[in-house]
Amino acid sequence: MYAPLPANWMQWMADNRLRECSTQSMLDTMVAAGLDRAACIQALSDLESNPVFLAARKHQQLTRKLESVLANQQKVWQSDPNYTVIERRKKVPVNEFWERYARGSRPVVLTGLAEGWPALREWTLPRLKDRFGHLPVEIQANRNADARFEENKALHRKTVRFGEFVEMVETGGATNDYYLTANNQLLRMPEFASLLDDIGPLPAYCDRARLKDLSYFWLGPAGTRTPLHHDTVMLLHTQVIGRKRWKLVSPLETPRLYNYNEMFSPVDADQPDLARFPDFAKVKVLETTLEPGETLFLPLGWWHQVAGLQASVSVSYSNLATDNIFEYRNPTITDW
Protein backbone atom coordinates (compact mmCIF):
# COMPACT_ATOMS: atom_id res chain seq x y z
CA MET A 1 0.00 0.00 0.00
CA TYR A 2 1.19 3.48 -0.82
CA ALA A 3 0.18 6.76 0.75
CA PRO A 4 -2.19 8.71 -1.55
CA LEU A 5 -0.66 11.60 -3.41
CA PRO A 6 -1.58 15.17 -2.41
CA ALA A 7 -4.75 16.53 -4.01
CA ASN A 8 -2.85 19.10 -6.04
CA TRP A 9 -0.82 16.32 -7.68
CA MET A 10 -3.95 14.29 -8.38
CA GLN A 11 -5.45 17.29 -10.17
CA TRP A 12 -2.18 17.84 -12.02
CA MET A 13 -2.26 14.24 -13.25
CA ALA A 14 -5.84 14.55 -14.47
CA ASP A 15 -5.11 17.86 -16.23
CA ASN A 16 -2.13 16.45 -18.06
CA ARG A 17 -3.70 13.15 -19.04
CA LEU A 18 -6.64 15.09 -20.49
CA ARG A 19 -4.04 16.97 -22.51
CA GLU A 20 -2.77 13.55 -23.68
CA CYS A 21 0.62 13.85 -22.00
CA SER A 22 2.31 10.46 -21.81
CA THR A 23 2.33 8.70 -18.47
CA GLN A 24 6.10 8.28 -18.78
CA SER A 25 6.73 12.02 -19.13
CA MET A 26 4.39 12.65 -16.22
CA LEU A 27 6.12 10.06 -14.09
CA ASP A 28 9.49 11.63 -14.81
CA THR A 29 8.21 15.04 -13.76
CA MET A 30 6.64 13.75 -10.56
CA VAL A 31 9.73 11.80 -9.48
CA ALA A 32 11.93 14.80 -10.27
CA ALA A 33 9.68 16.81 -7.92
CA GLY A 34 10.49 14.39 -5.09
CA LEU A 35 7.44 12.10 -5.11
CA ASP A 36 7.78 8.38 -4.48
CA ARG A 37 8.14 6.51 -7.77
CA ALA A 38 6.08 3.49 -6.78
CA ALA A 39 3.28 5.68 -5.43
CA CYS A 40 3.28 7.69 -8.66
CA ILE A 41 3.11 4.58 -10.84
CA GLN A 42 0.16 3.30 -8.85
CA ALA A 43 -1.63 6.67 -8.92
CA LEU A 44 -1.20 6.99 -12.68
CA SER A 45 -2.55 3.50 -13.18
CA ASP A 46 -5.53 4.09 -10.88
CA LEU A 47 -6.36 7.36 -12.63
CA GLU A 48 -7.35 5.63 -15.87
CA SER A 49 -10.23 3.81 -14.15
CA ASN A 50 -11.20 6.57 -11.74
CA PRO A 51 -14.94 7.26 -12.26
CA VAL A 52 -14.48 11.03 -11.96
CA PHE A 53 -11.74 10.95 -14.59
CA LEU A 54 -13.90 8.76 -16.85
CA ALA A 55 -16.69 11.34 -16.56
CA ALA A 56 -14.21 14.04 -17.57
CA ARG A 57 -13.25 11.93 -20.62
CA LYS A 58 -16.91 11.90 -21.73
CA HIS A 59 -17.15 15.67 -21.53
CA GLN A 60 -13.83 15.89 -23.35
CA GLN A 61 -15.37 14.02 -26.29
CA LEU A 62 -18.18 16.57 -26.50
CA THR A 63 -15.69 19.45 -26.37
CA ARG A 64 -13.57 17.86 -29.11
CA LYS A 65 -16.62 17.58 -31.34
CA LEU A 66 -17.28 21.29 -30.97
CA GLU A 67 -13.61 22.04 -31.65
CA SER A 68 -13.74 19.96 -34.83
CA VAL A 69 -16.86 21.80 -36.00
CA LEU A 70 -15.05 25.13 -35.55
CA ALA A 71 -11.88 23.87 -37.22
CA ASN A 72 -13.78 22.58 -40.25
CA GLN A 73 -15.73 25.79 -40.64
CA GLN A 74 -12.47 27.74 -40.38
CA LYS A 75 -10.99 25.52 -43.08
CA VAL A 76 -13.88 26.48 -45.36
CA TRP A 77 -13.34 30.18 -44.64
CA GLN A 78 -9.62 29.86 -45.33
CA SER A 79 -10.25 28.21 -48.69
CA ASP A 80 -10.98 31.71 -50.00
CA PRO A 81 -7.68 32.77 -51.65
CA ASN A 82 -8.29 36.30 -50.33
CA TYR A 83 -9.00 35.17 -46.77
CA THR A 84 -6.02 37.01 -45.27
CA VAL A 85 -6.73 40.24 -47.18
CA ILE A 86 -8.59 42.82 -45.08
CA GLU A 87 -10.52 44.88 -47.60
CA ARG A 88 -10.40 48.67 -47.69
CA ARG A 89 -13.76 50.11 -48.71
CA LYS A 90 -15.29 53.55 -49.03
CA LYS A 91 -19.00 54.23 -48.57
CA VAL A 92 -20.16 50.65 -48.19
CA PRO A 93 -23.93 50.42 -48.80
CA VAL A 94 -25.87 49.71 -45.61
CA ASN A 95 -27.30 46.38 -46.77
CA GLU A 96 -23.88 45.20 -47.91
CA PHE A 97 -22.32 46.19 -44.58
CA TRP A 98 -24.79 44.03 -42.68
CA GLU A 99 -24.64 41.03 -45.02
CA ARG A 100 -20.97 40.92 -46.03
CA TYR A 101 -19.23 42.24 -42.93
CA ALA A 102 -21.47 42.08 -39.83
CA ARG A 103 -23.40 38.86 -40.47
CA GLY A 104 -20.63 37.53 -42.72
CA SER A 105 -18.09 38.12 -39.95
CA ARG A 106 -15.48 39.80 -42.15
CA PRO A 107 -13.23 42.59 -40.85
CA VAL A 108 -13.04 45.63 -43.12
CA VAL A 109 -11.26 48.98 -43.12
CA LEU A 110 -13.71 51.77 -43.93
CA THR A 111 -11.75 54.60 -45.51
CA GLY A 112 -14.46 57.24 -45.81
CA LEU A 113 -16.50 56.84 -42.66
CA ALA A 114 -14.86 59.74 -40.76
CA GLU A 115 -14.89 62.22 -43.62
CA GLY A 116 -16.06 65.58 -42.30
CA TRP A 117 -15.43 64.79 -38.64
CA PRO A 118 -14.22 67.89 -36.76
CA ALA A 119 -12.08 65.49 -34.71
CA LEU A 120 -9.72 65.08 -37.67
CA ARG A 121 -8.90 68.80 -37.29
CA GLU A 122 -9.44 69.42 -33.60
CA TRP A 123 -7.86 66.39 -31.94
CA THR A 124 -4.23 67.44 -32.11
CA LEU A 125 -2.29 66.91 -28.90
CA PRO A 126 -1.73 70.67 -28.30
CA ARG A 127 -5.40 71.49 -28.85
CA LEU A 128 -6.60 68.67 -26.66
CA LYS A 129 -4.22 69.83 -23.93
CA ASP A 130 -5.53 73.41 -24.21
CA ARG A 131 -9.16 72.25 -23.98
CA PHE A 132 -8.91 69.64 -21.25
CA GLY A 133 -5.46 69.92 -19.68
CA HIS A 134 -6.75 70.91 -16.23
CA LEU A 135 -9.13 67.95 -15.89
CA PRO A 136 -8.37 64.66 -14.11
CA VAL A 137 -8.41 61.45 -16.15
CA GLU A 138 -7.84 57.79 -15.38
CA ILE A 139 -4.99 56.07 -17.17
CA GLN A 140 -3.24 52.73 -16.91
CA ALA A 141 0.25 53.11 -15.48
CA ASN A 142 3.24 50.90 -14.64
CA ARG A 143 2.20 48.37 -17.27
CA ASN A 144 5.77 47.34 -18.09
CA ALA A 145 6.19 45.76 -14.67
CA ASP A 146 3.31 43.31 -15.22
CA ALA A 147 3.29 40.72 -18.01
CA ARG A 148 -0.50 40.42 -17.58
CA PHE A 149 -1.14 44.16 -17.40
CA GLU A 150 -4.40 44.02 -19.33
CA GLU A 151 -5.89 41.18 -17.31
CA ASN A 152 -4.81 43.06 -14.16
CA LYS A 153 -5.89 46.47 -15.45
CA ALA A 154 -7.74 47.34 -12.24
CA LEU A 155 -4.38 47.28 -10.44
CA HIS A 156 -2.89 49.81 -12.87
CA ARG A 157 -5.40 52.62 -12.47
CA LYS A 158 -3.91 56.03 -11.87
CA THR A 159 -5.48 59.49 -11.95
CA VAL A 160 -3.50 62.34 -13.49
CA ARG A 161 -4.27 65.69 -15.06
CA PHE A 162 -5.05 65.31 -18.75
CA GLY A 163 -2.44 67.92 -19.65
CA GLU A 164 0.21 66.08 -17.64
CA PHE A 165 -0.58 62.87 -19.47
CA VAL A 166 -0.41 64.54 -22.90
CA GLU A 167 3.04 65.89 -21.99
CA MET A 168 4.11 62.35 -21.07
CA VAL A 169 2.98 61.16 -24.50
CA GLU A 170 4.70 64.03 -26.26
CA THR A 171 8.06 63.70 -24.50
CA GLY A 172 8.34 60.17 -23.14
CA GLY A 173 9.19 58.33 -26.35
CA ALA A 174 7.96 54.88 -27.34
CA THR A 175 6.64 52.92 -24.35
CA ASN A 176 3.86 50.63 -23.19
CA ASP A 177 4.15 51.82 -19.59
CA TYR A 178 1.19 54.20 -19.69
CA TYR A 179 -1.93 54.40 -21.83
CA LEU A 180 -5.32 56.11 -21.66
CA THR A 181 -7.59 53.27 -22.75
CA ALA A 182 -11.28 52.49 -23.17
CA ASN A 183 -11.54 51.72 -19.46
CA ASN A 184 -11.28 55.41 -18.57
CA GLN A 185 -14.98 56.15 -19.34
CA LEU A 186 -13.82 59.63 -20.32
CA LEU A 187 -16.60 60.20 -22.84
CA ARG A 188 -19.19 59.68 -20.12
CA MET A 189 -17.82 62.66 -18.15
CA PRO A 190 -19.70 65.98 -18.69
CA GLU A 191 -16.43 67.89 -18.78
CA PHE A 192 -15.39 65.98 -21.92
CA ALA A 193 -18.81 66.00 -23.61
CA SER A 194 -17.63 68.37 -26.34
CA LEU A 195 -15.45 65.56 -27.70
CA LEU A 196 -18.63 63.82 -28.81
CA ASP A 197 -19.54 66.91 -30.85
CA ASP A 198 -16.27 66.44 -32.75
CA ILE A 199 -17.44 63.02 -33.95
CA GLY A 200 -19.24 63.89 -37.14
CA PRO A 201 -21.81 62.03 -39.23
CA LEU A 202 -22.12 58.30 -38.69
CA PRO A 203 -23.38 55.78 -41.26
CA ALA A 204 -26.94 54.49 -41.13
CA TYR A 205 -25.81 51.23 -39.55
CA CYS A 206 -24.91 53.20 -36.40
CA ASP A 207 -27.36 54.61 -33.83
CA ARG A 208 -26.21 58.17 -33.06
CA ALA A 209 -28.45 58.40 -29.97
CA ARG A 210 -26.40 55.70 -28.25
CA LEU A 211 -22.97 57.12 -29.08
CA LYS A 212 -22.39 58.74 -25.67
CA ASP A 213 -22.96 55.48 -23.79
CA LEU A 214 -21.12 53.20 -26.22
CA SER A 215 -17.99 55.12 -27.27
CA TYR A 216 -14.45 55.07 -25.87
CA PHE A 217 -11.47 57.43 -26.17
CA TRP A 218 -7.90 56.18 -26.56
CA LEU A 219 -4.68 58.19 -26.28
CA GLY A 220 -1.17 56.84 -25.96
CA PRO A 221 2.44 57.02 -27.12
CA ALA A 222 4.12 54.95 -29.76
CA GLY A 223 4.89 51.52 -28.32
CA THR A 224 1.56 50.85 -26.62
CA ARG A 225 0.37 47.25 -26.86
CA THR A 226 -3.01 45.68 -26.39
CA PRO A 227 -2.53 41.92 -25.96
CA LEU A 228 -4.43 39.27 -27.89
CA HIS A 229 -8.06 39.22 -26.75
CA HIS A 230 -11.61 39.40 -28.05
CA ASP A 231 -14.45 41.77 -27.24
CA THR A 232 -18.03 40.75 -26.55
CA VAL A 233 -19.64 43.10 -29.09
CA MET A 234 -19.20 44.19 -32.68
CA LEU A 235 -17.42 47.54 -32.86
CA LEU A 236 -15.86 50.25 -35.00
CA HIS A 237 -12.48 51.83 -34.24
CA THR A 238 -11.58 55.13 -35.90
CA GLN A 239 -7.97 56.27 -35.95
CA VAL A 240 -7.68 60.06 -35.62
CA ILE A 241 -3.98 60.68 -34.94
CA GLY A 242 -1.10 58.32 -35.65
CA ARG A 243 -1.07 54.74 -36.87
CA LYS A 244 -1.86 51.40 -35.24
CA ARG A 245 -1.04 47.89 -36.44
CA TRP A 246 -3.82 45.35 -35.89
CA LYS A 247 -3.39 41.58 -35.95
CA LEU A 248 -6.66 39.68 -36.18
CA VAL A 249 -7.62 36.04 -35.64
CA SER A 250 -10.96 34.42 -36.45
CA PRO A 251 -13.19 33.45 -33.50
CA LEU A 252 -13.30 29.94 -34.99
CA GLU A 253 -9.61 29.62 -34.06
CA THR A 254 -10.38 30.01 -30.34
CA PRO A 255 -9.45 26.39 -29.41
CA ARG A 256 -5.90 27.10 -30.69
CA LEU A 257 -5.43 30.28 -28.63
CA TYR A 258 -5.10 28.83 -25.10
CA ASN A 259 -8.01 30.94 -23.88
CA TYR A 260 -7.95 29.94 -20.20
CA ASN A 261 -8.92 33.26 -18.60
CA GLU A 262 -11.85 35.49 -19.55
CA MET A 263 -11.38 36.96 -23.06
CA PHE A 264 -7.57 36.80 -23.10
CA SER A 265 -4.99 34.66 -24.87
CA PRO A 266 -1.46 34.36 -23.44
CA VAL A 267 -0.04 34.09 -26.97
CA ASP A 268 1.93 37.04 -28.34
CA ALA A 269 0.87 37.17 -31.98
CA ASP A 270 4.02 39.14 -32.84
CA GLN A 271 6.45 36.63 -31.31
CA PRO A 272 4.53 33.43 -30.49
CA ASP A 273 6.28 30.94 -28.23
CA LEU A 274 5.50 27.82 -30.24
CA ALA A 275 7.30 25.56 -27.77
CA ARG A 276 4.77 26.62 -25.15
CA PHE A 277 1.81 27.20 -27.49
CA PRO A 278 2.32 24.77 -30.40
CA ASP A 279 -1.28 24.89 -31.65
CA PHE A 280 -0.82 28.55 -32.59
CA ALA A 281 1.37 27.42 -35.49
CA LYS A 282 -1.86 26.43 -37.29
CA VAL A 283 -3.50 29.83 -36.81
CA LYS A 284 -4.02 32.23 -39.73
CA VAL A 285 -3.26 35.78 -38.61
CA LEU A 286 -4.66 38.72 -40.58
CA GLU A 287 -2.87 42.05 -40.39
CA THR A 288 -3.59 45.66 -41.29
CA THR A 289 -2.28 49.09 -40.35
CA LEU A 290 -4.92 51.69 -39.59
CA GLU A 291 -4.05 55.16 -40.87
CA PRO A 292 -5.45 58.50 -39.64
CA GLY A 293 -9.04 58.92 -40.76
CA GLU A 294 -9.58 55.18 -41.29
CA THR A 295 -12.01 52.98 -39.38
CA LEU A 296 -11.74 49.27 -38.69
CA PHE A 297 -14.94 47.26 -38.35
CA LEU A 298 -14.31 44.39 -35.94
CA PRO A 299 -16.91 41.62 -36.27
CA LEU A 300 -18.18 39.72 -33.28
CA GLY A 301 -15.61 37.68 -31.36
CA TRP A 302 -12.61 38.39 -33.59
CA TRP A 303 -9.38 38.19 -31.63
CA HIS A 304 -7.08 41.16 -32.00
CA GLN A 305 -3.69 42.40 -30.86
CA VAL A 306 -2.91 46.08 -31.37
CA ALA A 307 0.37 48.02 -31.42
CA GLY A 308 0.74 51.79 -31.49
CA LEU A 309 3.26 52.67 -34.19
CA GLN A 310 3.12 56.38 -33.38
CA ALA A 311 1.60 58.57 -30.70
CA SER A 312 -2.07 58.09 -31.39
CA VAL A 313 -5.59 59.21 -30.61
CA SER A 314 -8.56 57.08 -31.58
CA VAL A 315 -12.16 56.39 -30.69
CA SER A 316 -14.01 53.07 -30.63
CA TYR A 317 -17.78 52.69 -30.58
CA SER A 318 -20.27 49.83 -30.54
CA ASN A 319 -23.51 51.74 -31.12
CA LEU A 320 -24.59 49.65 -34.08
CA ALA A 321 -28.24 49.91 -35.04
CA THR A 322 -28.94 46.30 -34.13
CA ASP A 323 -28.91 44.00 -31.13
CA ASN A 324 -25.26 44.05 -30.08
CA ILE A 325 -25.45 42.23 -26.75
CA PHE A 326 -24.09 38.68 -26.61
CA GLU A 327 -23.39 36.11 -23.93
CA TYR A 328 -20.00 34.48 -23.44
CA ARG A 329 -19.34 31.74 -20.90
CA ASN A 330 -15.74 32.61 -20.26
CA PRO A 331 -13.24 30.37 -18.50
CA THR A 332 -11.55 31.61 -15.34
CA ILE A 333 -8.62 29.20 -15.12
CA THR A 334 -5.73 31.13 -13.65
CA ASP A 335 -3.42 28.29 -12.60
CA TRP A 336 -2.52 26.86 -16.03
FENKA-V341936 format. One record per backbone hydrogen bond with DSSP energy under -0.5 kcal/mol. NH is the residue of the N-H (numbers start at 1). CO is the residue of the C=O. E is the energy in kcal/mol with one decimal. If there is no record, write none. Layout:
BEGIN
NH:CO:E
NH:CO:E
END
This chain:
BEGIN
9:6:-0.8
10:6:-1.8
11:7:-2.4
12:8:-1.9
13:9:-2.4
14:10:-2.1
15:11:-2.9
16:12:-2.3
17:13:-2.4
18:14:-2.3
19:15:-0.9
20:17:-1.8
21:16:-2.8
26:22:-2.0
27:23:-2.7
28:24:-2.4
29:25:-1.9
30:26:-2.5
31:27:-2.6
32:28:-2.2
33:29:-1.2
34:31:-1.8
35:30:-2.1
40:36:-2.2
41:37:-2.6
42:38:-2.2
43:39:-2.3
44:40:-2.7
45:41:-1.9
46:42:-2.8
47:43:-1.9
48:44:-0.8
48:45:-0.6
49:46:-1.2
50:46:-0.5
50:47:-1.3
54:50:-2.5
55:51:-1.8
56:52:-1.9
57:53:-2.0
58:54:-1.5
59:55:-1.9
60:56:-2.1
61:57:-1.6
62:58:-1.5
63:59:-2.2
64:60:-2.6
65:61:-1.8
66:62:-1.8
67:63:-2.4
68:64:-2.2
69:65:-2.1
70:66:-2.2
71:67:-2.6
72:68:-2.4
73:69:-2.2
74:70:-2.6
75:71:-2.0
76:72:-1.8
77:73:-2.3
78:74:-2.8
79:75:-0.7
79:76:-0.9
80:77:-1.6
83:80:-2.3
85:82:-1.6
86:84:-0.7
87:85:-0.8
87:107:-0.5
89:87:-0.5
89:109:-2.9
97:93:-2.5
98:94:-2.1
99:95:-2.4
100:96:-2.8
101:96:-0.8
101:97:-1.3
102:97:-2.5
103:98:-3.6
105:102:-0.5
106:101:-1.7
108:297:-1.2
109:87:-3.0
110:108:-0.6
110:295:-3.8
111:89:-2.7
111:109:-0.7
112:89:-0.6
114:293:-0.7
115:112:-1.6
117:114:-2.2
119:198:-2.4
120:117:-1.2
121:118:-1.9
122:118:-3.1
123:119:-2.3
124:122:-1.3
128:124:-2.7
129:125:-2.3
130:126:-2.2
131:127:-2.2
132:128:-2.6
133:129:-2.0
135:132:-2.1
137:160:-3.0
139:137:-0.5
139:158:-3.1
140:179:-2.8
141:156:-2.5
143:177:-1.7
145:142:-0.7
146:143:-1.8
149:146:-1.3
152:148:-2.2
153:150:-1.4
155:152:-2.1
156:153:-1.5
157:154:-0.7
158:139:-1.9
160:137:-2.3
160:158:-0.5
162:135:-3.4
163:133:-2.2
165:161:-2.1
166:162:-2.5
167:163:-2.0
168:164:-1.7
169:165:-2.2
170:166:-2.5
171:167:-2.0
172:168:-2.4
175:222:-2.7
179:140:-1.9
180:219:-2.6
181:179:-0.8
184:181:-1.9
185:182:-1.2
188:185:-1.9
189:186:-1.8
192:189:-1.8
193:190:-1.5
195:192:-2.0
196:193:-1.3
197:193:-0.7
198:194:-0.8
198:195:-0.8
199:196:-1.1
200:198:-0.9
206:203:-2.1
207:319:-3.6
208:206:-0.8
210:207:-1.7
211:208:-1.8
214:210:-1.3
214:211:-0.6
215:212:-0.6
216:316:-2.8
218:314:-2.8
219:180:-2.5
220:312:-2.1
221:178:-0.5
223:308:-3.1
224:221:-1.3
226:306:-2.8
227:225:-0.5
229:304:-1.5
230:263:-1.7
235:298:-1.9
236:317:-2.6
237:296:-2.1
238:315:-3.1
239:237:-0.5
239:294:-2.8
240:238:-0.5
240:313:-2.5
241:313:-2.3
244:290:-1.5
245:307:-2.7
246:244:-0.5
246:288:-3.3
247:305:-2.5
248:286:-3.0
249:303:-2.2
253:250:-1.7
254:251:-1.5
256:253:-2.5
257:254:-2.1
259:254:-0.6
260:258:-1.7
261:264:-0.7
262:331:-3.6
264:261:-2.3
265:228:-2.3
266:258:-0.6
269:267:-0.8
274:272:-1.3
276:273:-0.5
277:273:-2.9
280:277:-1.5
281:278:-1.6
282:279:-1.6
283:280:-1.7
285:283:-0.6
286:248:-3.0
286:284:-0.5
287:84:-0.5
288:246:-2.2
290:244:-3.1
290:288:-0.5
291:289:-0.6
293:239:-3.4
294:291:-2.3
295:110:-1.8
296:237:-2.6
297:108:-3.0
297:295:-0.5
298:235:-3.0
298:296:-0.6
299:297:-0.7
302:299:-1.5
303:249:-2.4
304:229:-2.7
305:247:-2.2
306:226:-1.8
307:245:-2.3
308:224:-2.7
309:243:-2.2
309:307:-0.7
310:243:-1.1
312:220:-2.8
313:241:-1.4
314:218:-2.0
315:238:-2.3
316:216:-2.4
317:236:-2.6
318:214:-2.3
320:318:-1.7
321:205:-2.5
322:320:-2.0
324:322:-0.5
330:328:-1.1
333:260:-3.0
334:332:-0.8
END
